[in-house]
């Protein structure tokens, strides 16, 4: 009796102190991201401590979700909970966390993740949570909803207001939650840079913690074919490997072959099955993308008969941009694609297959006598209609197997396939046009939802595109275009951000560029418009960042940084300067050294020119500059001819400095001879700038005879 009373007293005392901690540290508001639809707070708290029982029905789906929740708490709060099955969940004891799942729900069959039409009734992802001082009850009609209830309860258990580990008290509250849109996705580009299967599964885990439910997996492109196809082994034997661009990579010789070391990798079918099964357990549907008819170079290198020209490419390329290589339109090529799709559909149970369709430059089709003859045979008037024929032929095959096609908004050109869904990336016009024609659409417009753009202006940001797309920019995106009528809004399936990896060669960078912007996408896609509140979102971020750290997620905290104005004599990195124009600005990584940290240069590759604004030249300061070289590995077509180079005075070229503008007075010349044979950064000898009254902009540009390699400014610094 004494022991029982002691245990009861200890429980009361612990709960009292936990309640006091919550009262001091936790406001009566939720730190959950995405924000739930409805939350009502009540008196009291529920204490979770080591040994807290989890009561589940005798249902393996509920058991899986309860174990997932328990594992999360053990990982992030070092709490071990006890799971017990009960035939009658209503008989769960006080102090228990109760999982309730309605009988007869369909579960996660066929890789589903709640992509039902929003007009089909209550979402299978809906759930409720009741937190009282005696119990927590999580309830849903479907395992998808119960999983998200578990995620929300985990978030409530990991608020930044409490300790990082150990017991936690959750304020009593009622939550009723349901998503606004059924498609809440991220695109992961594994073609440009390969990520390990372990990382892909970890990435899926992170998505689940944000209630993101679609992984659009970009598996093929010009630079690689990443998916094993057993009928066509050369797709990965040849198509998955390339020599990286740059002098450092070219000098890295593989002793086994005596040739430059190949870079790449691919996913075996066994690995894909594991990834797909893991995704299903996290309520994530994987939509695979096989690009066609363009972005096909890697496949054509592996099987040249698929190409259009008499002399197809013989090596997988490493340039970024848009290549002109398209599949031909022979029946044998469609047989190849049908056979590939057979294996893809056997691996991925998703309703949708993404067929690309973007950036298909038609020059090869126009120049090919055989393609033109095929167009006459098929009574097709032009190349845009030929692409429509191509996509519609693929769609018929996919539809015959019970699946649906989705493609980038270019598949609207020449006539959209009858049952296709549009992924609108060139703004929102594609989505509006598709919806008006009765088609479904997913919104993923550049630049706002292109996460290869920088998150902040700092020189410590990873490489990427030069535009800054901040967390605030993403959070402010409206997923319901103004041009869509109310009775057509059900055609807007959802929203997706795209993580293109041309400039993300490491997995850490993928995570950093994705998060926390992916959290903003999650809230935009899940929470009702009236729940959107930027200041409230920022207030919840410290708890979110604490969770990121607890699950090993590298993220950007740029939103929390206060910009600091540099002093006139501090080092100014290229990111601290202005580009003279904004034609094609990139934040490019140096290609050297082969291993170890590399410099990153902000550069407009169409006009490599930088402005250091408002410099006081009254005393004639000394100037130091650090420079590097980057390979010009960009497929930009005829735009390359528009790049104007200043002719050099000496054989190595120069860094020129102009007053006010680059067409103005040249006031300094720094020879590049010390840097010309150095692959990494070079500090050029200092030079004195002439005394000039007042403040002036300084313009920097290089002289050079050829584009490749392209000189880049790393930093400048003035000294008295």
C-alpha positions in Angstrom: 0.0 0.0 0.0 2.8 2.3 0.9 4.5 1.6 -2.5 1.3 2.3 -4.4 0.7 5.6 -2.5 4.3 6.5 -3.1 3.9 5.8 -6.8 0.7 7.9 -6.9 2.4 10.7 -5.1 5.4 10.7 -7.4 3.1 10.8 -10.4 1.2 13.7 -8.9 4.4 15.6 -8.1 5.9 14.9 -11.5 2.8 16.0 -13.2 2.7 19.2 -11.0 6.2 20.2 -12.0 5.6 19.4 -15.6 2.4 21.5 -15.5 4.3 24.3 -14.0 7.0 24.1 -16.7 4.4 24.2 -19.4 2.6 27.1 -17.8 5.8 29.1 -17.8 7.3 28.0 -21.1 4.5 27.1 -23.4 1.9 29.6 -24.7 -1.6 28.2 -25.4 -0.9 27.9 -29.0 0.4 25.2 -31.2 4.0 24.8 -32.6 2.7 22.3 -35.2 3.8 22.7 -38.9 1.6 22.6 -41.0 -1.0 24.4 -38.9 -3.9 22.2 -38.0 -7.4 23.2 -39.2 -8.9 23.5 -35.7 -7.4 23.6 -32.3 -9.2 24.3 -29.0 -7.3 24.4 -25.7 -8.6 23.1 -22.3 -7.4 23.1 -18.7 -4.6 20.8 -17.6 -1.8 18.8 -19.2 -1.0 15.2 -20.2 2.4 13.9 -19.1 4.4 11.6 -21.3 7.3 9.9 -19.5 9.3 6.7 -19.8 6.9 3.7 -19.8 3.8 5.7 -20.8 1.5 3.0 -22.3 0.4 3.1 -26.0 -2.9 1.3 -26.4 -3.6 0.0 -29.9 -6.3 -2.2 -31.5 -5.4 -5.6 -32.9 -4.7 -4.2 -36.3 -1.2 -4.4 -37.9 -1.6 -1.0 -39.5 -2.2 0.7 -36.2 0.7 -1.3 -34.7 3.0 0.0 -37.5 2.0 3.6 -36.9 2.3 3.3 -33.1 5.7 1.8 -33.4 6.7 4.7 -35.7 5.5 7.2 -33.1 7.3 5.4 -30.3 10.5 5.2 -32.3 10.3 9.0 -33.0 10.0 9.7 -29.3 12.8 7.4 -28.4 15.1 9.1 -31.1 14.2 12.7 -30.2 13.3 12.7 -26.5 15.0 9.5 -25.3 11.7 8.2 -24.0 10.8 4.5 -24.2 7.0 3.9 -24.3 5.2 0.6 -23.9 2.9 -0.6 -26.7 0.0 -2.9 -25.8 -2.8 -4.4 -28.0 -6.3 -4.3 -26.7 -9.4 -5.8 -28.2 -11.4 -2.9 -26.8 -9.5 0.4 -27.2 -12.1 2.1 -24.9 -10.7 0.0 -22.1 -7.3 1.7 -22.2 -6.1 2.8 -18.8 -5.7 6.3 -17.6 -2.3 7.8 -18.6 -2.3 6.0 -21.9 -1.9 7.2 -25.5 -4.7 5.6 -27.5 -4.6 4.9 -31.2 -8.0 4.3 -32.8 -8.6 3.3 -36.4 -12.0 2.8 -37.9 -12.7 -0.7 -39.2 -12.8 -1.5 -42.9 -10.6 1.4 -44.1 -8.6 0.8 -47.2 -5.2 1.5 -45.8 -2.2 2.2 -48.1 -3.1 -0.2 -50.8 -1.7 0.4 -54.3 0.7 3.0 -53.1 -2.1 5.5 -52.3 -1.4 8.6 -50.3 -4.6 10.5 -50.3 -4.5 11.7 -53.9 -8.2 11.3 -54.1 -10.2 14.1 -55.7 -10.9 16.8 -53.1 -14.6 16.6 -54.1 -14.7 12.9 -53.1 -15.8 13.6 -49.5 -13.8 13.6 -46.3 -10.0 13.2 -46.9 -8.5 9.8 -45.9 -5.7 11.9 -44.3 -8.1 13.5 -41.8 -7.7 12.8 -38.1 -8.5 14.0 -34.6 -6.5 14.2 -31.4 -8.1 14.7 -27.9 -5.5 15.5 -25.2 -6.9 15.5 -21.6 -5.0 15.1 -18.3 -6.0 11.4 -18.3 -5.5 10.3 -21.9 -4.5 11.2 -25.4 -6.7 9.7 -28.1 -5.7 9.7 -31.7 -8.5 8.7 -34.1 -8.8 8.4 -37.9 -10.9 6.5 -40.4 -7.8 5.6 -42.5 -4.2 4.7 -41.7 -3.1 7.7 -43.6 -4.9 10.0 -41.2 -3.7 8.0 -38.1 -0.1 8.4 -39.3 -0.5 12.2 -39.5 -2.2 12.2 -36.1 1.0 10.5 -34.8 3.2 13.0 -36.5 1.2 15.9 -34.9 1.4 14.3 -31.5 5.2 14.0 -31.9 5.4 17.6 -32.8 3.4 18.5 -29.7 5.9 16.4 -27.7 8.9 18.3 -29.1 8.1 21.9 -28.6 11.1 24.2 -28.1 9.5 25.5 -24.9 10.4 22.3 -23.1 13.5 20.3 -22.5 15.2 18.6 -25.4 14.8 15.1 -23.9 13.0 13.4 -21.0 9.4 13.7 -19.9 7.1 16.2 -21.5 3.8 17.8 -20.6 1.3 18.5 -23.4 -1.4 21.1 -22.9 -4.9 19.6 -23.0 -6.5 20.4 -26.3 -8.7 19.1 -29.1 -7.4 19.0 -32.7 -9.5 18.3 -35.8 -7.4 18.3 -38.9 -7.7 17.7 -42.7 -5.6 18.8 -45.7 -6.6 21.6 -48.0 -5.1 19.9 -51.1 -4.4 16.2 -51.8 -1.1 16.6 -53.6 1.7 18.1 -51.5 5.0 17.1 -53.1 8.7 17.6 -53.6 10.7 16.7 -56.7 14.0 15.1 -56.0 16.4 15.2 -59.0 18.6 12.1 -58.7 19.6 12.3 -62.4 22.0 15.3 -62.3 23.6 14.0 -59.0 23.0 10.6 -57.6 21.8 10.2 -54.0 22.2 7.0 -52.1 19.2 4.8 -51.4 19.7 5.5 -47.7 19.4 9.2 -48.2 16.3 8.8 -50.4 14.6 6.9 -47.6 15.7 9.5 -45.0 14.4 12.2 -47.3 11.1 10.4 -47.3 11.1 10.3 -43.5 11.6 14.1 -43.4 8.7 14.5 -45.9 6.4 12.5 -43.7 7.2 14.7 -40.7 5.8 17.6 -42.8 2.7 15.7 -44.1 4.2 15.9 -47.6 2.8 12.9 -49.5 4.3 12.9 -53.0 7.9 12.3 -54.0 8.3 13.1 -57.7 11.5 11.2 -58.4 13.4 12.5 -61.4 15.3 9.4 -62.6 16.4 10.1 -66.1 17.8 13.1 -68.0 20.6 14.0 -70.4 23.2 13.6 -67.7 22.2 10.1 -66.4 19.7 7.2 -66.5 19.4 6.1 -62.8 16.8 3.2 -62.9 17.8 -0.4 -63.6 15.8 -1.8 -66.5 16.6 -5.5 -66.8 15.6 -5.8 -70.5 18.0 -2.9 -71.4 21.1 -3.3 -69.1 23.1 -0.6 -71.0 20.8 2.1 -69.7 22.6 1.8 -66.4 25.9 0.1 -67.4 26.5 3.1 -69.7 23.9 5.7 -69.1 24.4 6.1 -65.3 28.0 7.2 -65.6 29.9 10.3 -66.8 33.1 12.2 -66.5 32.5 15.3 -64.4 33.3 18.6 -66.1 36.5 20.5 -65.2 40.2 20.2 -65.2 40.5 18.7 -61.8 38.1 15.9 -62.7 39.8 15.3 -66.0 43.1 14.8 -64.1 41.6 12.3 -61.7 42.7 9.0 -63.4 41.1 5.7 -62.5 44.1 3.3 -62.1 41.8 0.4 -63.2 41.1 1.9 -66.6 43.8 4.6 -67.1 41.0 7.0 -68.0 39.3 9.8 -66.1 37.3 8.4 -63.2 33.6 8.0 -63.9 31.0 9.6 -61.7 27.5 8.4 -61.1 25.4 5.5 -59.8 22.0 3.9 -60.2 19.2 2.3 -58.3 18.7 -1.5 -58.7 15.2 -2.8 -58.8 15.6 -4.4 -55.4 16.6 -1.0 -54.0 13.7 0.6 -55.6 11.3 -1.9 -54.1 12.7 -1.2 -50.7 12.3 2.6 -51.2 8.8 2.3 -52.5 7.8 0.1 -49.5 9.3 2.5 -47.1 7.5 5.4 -48.8 4.2 3.6 -48.5 4.7 3.2 -44.7 5.3 6.9 -44.5 2.2 7.8 -46.6 4.4 9.0 -49.5 3.6 8.0 -53.1 6.6 8.0 -55.4 5.8 9.3 -58.9 8.7 8.3 -61.2 9.7 10.5 -64.1 11.2 9.2 -67.3 11.8 12.2 -69.5 10.6 12.0 -73.2 10.9 12.9 -76.0 13.7 15.3 -74.9 16.3 15.1 -72.1 17.1 11.7 -73.6 20.9 11.9 -74.2 21.9 9.3 -71.6 19.5 6.7 -73.1 20.6 7.5 -76.6 24.3 7.0 -75.7 23.3 3.6 -74.3 21.2 2.7 -77.3 22.1 4.9 -80.3 19.3 3.5 -82.4 16.9 5.5 -80.3 18.3 8.8 -81.6 17.5 10.9 -84.6 20.9 11.8 -86.1 23.3 9.6 -88.1 26.0 10.4 -85.5 24.4 10.3 -82.1 26.4 11.3 -78.9 28.9 8.6 -77.8 29.4 9.7 -74.1 27.0 10.8 -71.4 27.5 14.5 -71.1 28.2 16.6 -68.0 27.1 20.0 -69.3 24.0 21.6 -67.7 21.2 23.0 -69.8 19.1 21.8 -72.7 20.5 19.4 -75.2 18.9 19.0 -78.7 18.9 15.2 -78.6 15.4 13.7 -78.9 14.0 10.1 -79.2 13.1 9.3 -82.8 9.5 8.3 -83.6 10.1 4.9 -85.1 7.8 2.0 -83.9 10.9 0.3 -82.6 11.5 3.3 -80.2 7.9 3.1 -78.9 8.4 -0.6 -78.4 11.5 0.2 -76.3 9.6 2.8 -74.3 6.7 0.4 -73.7 9.0 -2.3 -72.5 10.7 0.2 -70.1 7.3 1.3 -68.8 6.3 -2.3 -68.2 9.2 -2.6 -65.7 8.6 0.8 -64.2 4.9 0.1 -63.6 5.9 -3.2 -61.9 8.2 -1.3 -59.5 6.0 1.8 -58.8 2.3 1.3 -57.9 1.5 5.0 -58.1 -1.5 6.0 -60.2 0.6 8.6 -62.0 3.7 8.1 -64.3 5.5 11.3 -65.2 6.7 11.4 -68.8 8.5 14.8 -68.8 7.7 16.5 -72.1 9.6 19.7 -71.3 12.3 21.5 -73.3 12.1 19.3 -76.3 14.0 21.3 -78.9 12.7 20.2 -82.2 15.7 21.1 -84.4 16.7 17.4 -84.9 13.2 16.4 -85.9 13.0 19.3 -88.3 16.3 18.4 -89.9 15.8 14.6 -90.2 14.5 13.3 -93.5 13.3 10.1 -91.8 11.3 12.0 -89.1 9.8 14.2 -91.8 8.8 11.1 -93.7 7.1 9.7 -90.6 5.2 12.9 -90.1 3.8 12.6 -93.7 2.9 9.0 -93.1 1.1 9.9 -89.9 -0.5 13.1 -91.5 1.1 15.3 -88.8 1.6 18.9 -89.9 4.3 20.2 -87.6 6.8 19.2 -84.9 4.6 20.5 -82.0 1.8 18.1 -83.2 4.4 15.4 -83.5 5.2 15.8 -79.8 1.5 15.7 -79.0 1.3 12.4 -81.0 4.3 11.1 -79.1 2.8 11.8 -75.6 -0.7 10.6 -76.6 0.8 7.3 -77.9 2.6 6.8 -74.6 -0.6 7.8 -72.7 -2.7 5.2 -74.4 -0.2 2.5 -73.4 -0.1 3.8 -69.8 -3.9 4.1 -69.6 -4.3 0.5 -70.9 -2.4 -0.6 -67.8 -4.7 1.3 -65.4 -2.4 4.3 -64.9 -2.4 8.0 -65.7 0.1 10.3 -67.3 1.3 13.5 -65.9 3.7 15.9 -67.7 5.2 19.3 -67.7 3.1 22.1 -69.1 4.7 21.8 -72.6 2.5 18.8 -73.3 -0.3 21.3 -73.7 1.4 22.4 -77.0 0.0 20.7 -80.1 -2.9 19.3 -78.1 -3.0 17.7 -74.7 -3.4 14.0 -74.3 -7.0 13.2 -73.3 -6.5 12.0 -69.8 -3.2 13.7 -68.9 -2.6 15.9 -65.9 -0.4 19.0 -66.2 2.4 20.0 -63.9 2.6 23.8 -64.4 6.2 25.1 -64.1 6.3 28.1 -66.5 4.2 30.2 -64.2 0.5 29.4 -63.7 -0.9 29.8 -67.2 -0.4 26.2 -68.0 -2.5 25.2 -65.0 -5.2 27.6 -65.8 -5.4 26.4 -69.4 -5.4 22.8 -68.3 -8.2 23.3 -65.8 -10.3 25.2 -68.2 -10.0 22.3 -70.6 -11.2 19.9 -67.8 -7.8 18.5 -66.9 -6.2 18.2 -63.4 -3.1 20.3 -62.6 -0.3 20.5 -60.0 1.3 23.9 -59.4 5.1 24.0 -59.3 6.0 27.4 -60.9 9.5 28.7 -61.3 11.1 30.5 -59.7 9.1 30.5 -56.4 8.9 26.7 -56.1 12.3 26.0 -57.7 14.5 25.2 -54.7 17.8 25.3 -56.7 17.5 29.1 -56.2 19.4 30.5 -53.2 17.5 31.0 -49.9 19.7 34.0 -48.8 22.3 36.4 -50.0 25.2 35.3 -47.8 28.5 34.1 -49.2 28.1 30.9 -47.2 25.1 29.8 -49.1 25.5 26.6 -51.2 25.8 26.8 -55.0 22.6 27.2 -57.0 20.8 29.7 -59.2 21.5 33.3 -58.4 17.9 34.5 -57.7 16.9 34.6 -54.0 13.8 32.7 -53.2 13.3 33.2 -49.5 11.2 31.3 -47.0 8.8 34.2 -47.0 8.5 34.0 -50.8 7.5 30.4 -50.6 5.1 30.9 -47.7 3.4 33.6 -49.7 2.6 31.4 -52.6 -1.2 31.1 -53.3 -2.0 27.5 -54.6 -5.3 28.6 -56.1 -4.7 30.7 -59.2 -7.0 33.7 -59.6 -8.0 32.5 -63.1 -9.6 29.3 -61.9 -13.3 29.5 -61.4 -14.8 28.2 -58.2 -16.5 25.3 -59.9 -13.1 24.2 -61.4 -11.0 24.5 -58.3 -11.3 20.7 -57.7 -9.0 20.3 -60.7 -6.1 21.9 -58.8 -4.7 18.7 -57.2 -2.0 20.5 -55.2 1.4 22.1 -55.0 5.0 20.9 -55.4 8.5 22.3 -55.0 11.3 21.1 -57.2 14.8 20.3 -56.0 16.9 20.3 -59.2 20.4 19.2 -58.3 22.7 20.5 -61.1 24.4 22.6 -58.4 23.8 20.2 -55.4 26.5 17.5 -55.6 26.2 16.5 -52.0 23.3 15.1 -50.0 23.8 17.7 -47.3 23.2 20.4 -49.8 20.0 18.8 -51.0 18.7 18.8 -47.4 19.8 22.4 -46.8 18.2 23.8 -50.0 15.0 21.9 -49.3 14.4 22.8 -45.6 12.8 24.8 -44.1 11.3 25.9 -47.4 9.6 22.5 -47.7 7.9 23.3 -44.4 6.3 26.4 -46.1 5.2 24.2 -49.0 3.6 21.8 -46.5 1.6 24.6 -44.8 0.6 26.1 -48.1 -0.7 22.8 -49.3 -2.2 21.4 -46.1 -3.6 24.4 -44.0 -6.7 26.3 -44.9 -6.1 29.9 -46.2 -7.4 31.4 -42.9 -4.7 29.5 -41.0 -1.9 31.1 -43.1 0.0 33.6 -40.9 3.6 34.4 -41.7 4.4 35.8 -38.2 2.8 32.7 -36.6 4.8 30.5 -38.9 8.1 32.2 -37.9 7.1 31.9 -34.3 6.8 28.1 -34.7 10.2 27.8 -36.5 12.4 27.4 -33.4 10.5 24.3 -32.4 10.7 23.1 -36.0 14.5 23.7 -36.1 14.9 21.8 -32.8 13.1 18.8 -34.4 15.3 19.1 -37.5 18.4 18.8 -35.3 16.9 15.9 -33.4 16.4 13.9 -36.6 19.8 14.8 -38.2 18.4 17.2 -40.8 20.8 19.9 -42.1 18.7 23.0 -42.8 19.0 26.7 -43.6 18.4 29.1 -40.7 18.7 32.1 -43.1 15.3 33.4 -42.0 16.6 33.9 -38.4 19.7 35.8 -39.5 19.8 39.6 -39.4 21.7 41.0 -42.4 24.9 42.8 -41.5 26.1 45.7 -43.5 29.8 45.3 -44.4 32.3 48.0 -43.7 34.1 49.7 -46.6 37.4 47.9 -45.9 36.0 44.4 -45.2 36.3 41.6 -47.7 33.4 41.6 -50.1 32.6 38.2 -51.7 31.0 38.1 -55.1 27.7 37.5 -53.4 28.1 40.8 -51.6 28.5 42.6 -54.9 25.9 43.2 -57.7 26.0 41.6 -61.1 25.8 44.2 -63.8 22.9 42.4 -65.4 20.5 39.6 -64.4 20.4 37.6 -67.6 21.5 34.2 -66.3 22.9 34.6 -62.8 24.3 31.5 -61.1 26.0 30.8 -57.8 28.6 28.5 -59.2 31.0 26.2 -57.4 34.6 26.0 -58.4 35.6 22.7 -60.0 38.8 22.5 -57.8 40.2 21.2 -55.6 39.0 17.7 -56.4 38.5 17.0 -52.7 37.8 19.5 -49.9 36.1 22.9 -49.8 35.6 24.8 -53.0 34.9 28.5 -53.6 31.4 29.6 -54.9 31.1 32.5 -57.3 28.0 34.6 -58.0 28.2 35.2 -61.8 26.0 36.2 -64.7 27.3 33.8 -67.3 25.8 35.8 -70.1 27.6 38.9 -68.9 30.4 38.2 -66.3 30.6 41.6 -64.7 30.3 42.8 -61.1 29.6 46.2 -59.4 31.0 47.3 -56.0 28.7 50.2 -55.2 29.4 53.5 -53.6 33.1 53.3 -52.9 34.9 56.3 -51.4 38.0 56.8 -53.6 39.1 60.1 -52.1 42.3 58.6 -50.5 43.1 56.2 -53.4 42.7 52.9 -51.6 44.6 49.7 -52.5 42.6 46.9 -54.1 43.1 43.2 -53.7 41.1 40.7 -55.7 40.7 36.9 -55.5 39.8 35.1 -58.7 39.1 31.6 -60.0 38.0 29.8 -63.1 34.9 27.6 -63.8 34.2 25.4 -66.8 31.7 26.8 -69.2 29.5 23.7 -69.1 26.2 25.1 -70.2 24.0 24.1 -73.1 22.3 27.4 -73.9 22.1 27.0 -77.7 22.3 30.2 -79.7 22.4 32.3 -76.6 26.0 31.5 -76.3 26.7 33.7 -79.3 25.3 36.7 -77.4 28.1 36.6 -74.8 30.6 39.3 -75.5 34.2 39.0 -74.4 36.6 41.8 -74.0 39.8 41.1 -75.9 42.9 40.6 -73.6 46.0 42.7 -73.8 48.3 39.9 -72.7 48.3 36.2 -73.3 46.8 35.4 -69.9 44.1 38.1 -69.8 43.3 40.7 -67.2 40.9 41.8 -64.5 39.8 45.3 -65.5 38.4 47.9 -63.1 36.2 50.7 -64.4 34.8 53.9 -62.8 31.0 54.0 -62.4 30.2 51.6 -65.2 32.0 49.1 -67.4 31.8 51.3 -70.4 33.4 54.1 -68.4 37.0 55.1 -67.5 39.3 52.1 -66.8 41.2 52.9 -63.6 43.1 49.7 -62.9 44.3 46.5 -64.6 45.2 43.3 -62.6 47.1 40.8 -64.8 45.8 37.2 -64.6 49.1 35.5 -65.3 49.5 34.4 -61.6 46.2 32.6 -61.8 46.1 31.1 -65.3 47.7 27.7 -64.4 46.0 27.5 -61.0 42.7 25.5 -60.8 41.6 26.9 -57.4 41.6 30.4 -56.1 44.4 32.9 -56.7 45.0 36.2 -54.8 46.1 38.7 -57.4 48.8 41.2 -56.4 47.4 44.4 -54.9 47.1 47.6 -57.0 46.5 51.2 -56.0 43.3 52.9 -57.3 43.7 56.5 -58.3 42.5 59.2 -55.9 39.1 60.4 -57.1 36.8 62.8 -55.3 33.6 61.4 -53.9 31.9 58.0 -54.0 31.8 55.9 -57.1 30.7 52.5 -58.3 33.5 50.1 -59.3 32.9 47.8 -62.2 34.9 44.6 -62.6 35.2 42.5 -65.7 37.7 40.1 -67.2 39.3 40.0 -70.6 39.6 36.6 -72.3 39.7 35.0 -75.7 37.4 32.0 -75.1 34.5 31.2 -72.8 35.9 27.9 -71.5 37.1 28.2 -68.8 35.3 31.3 -67.6 37.0 33.7 -65.2 35.1 34.4 -62.0 35.5 37.0 -59.3 35.6 35.5 -55.8 36.2 38.6 -53.7 37.5 42.1 -53.5 38.9 44.1 -50.6 39.9 47.7 -50.3 42.7 48.8 -47.9 43.8 52.3 -47.0 
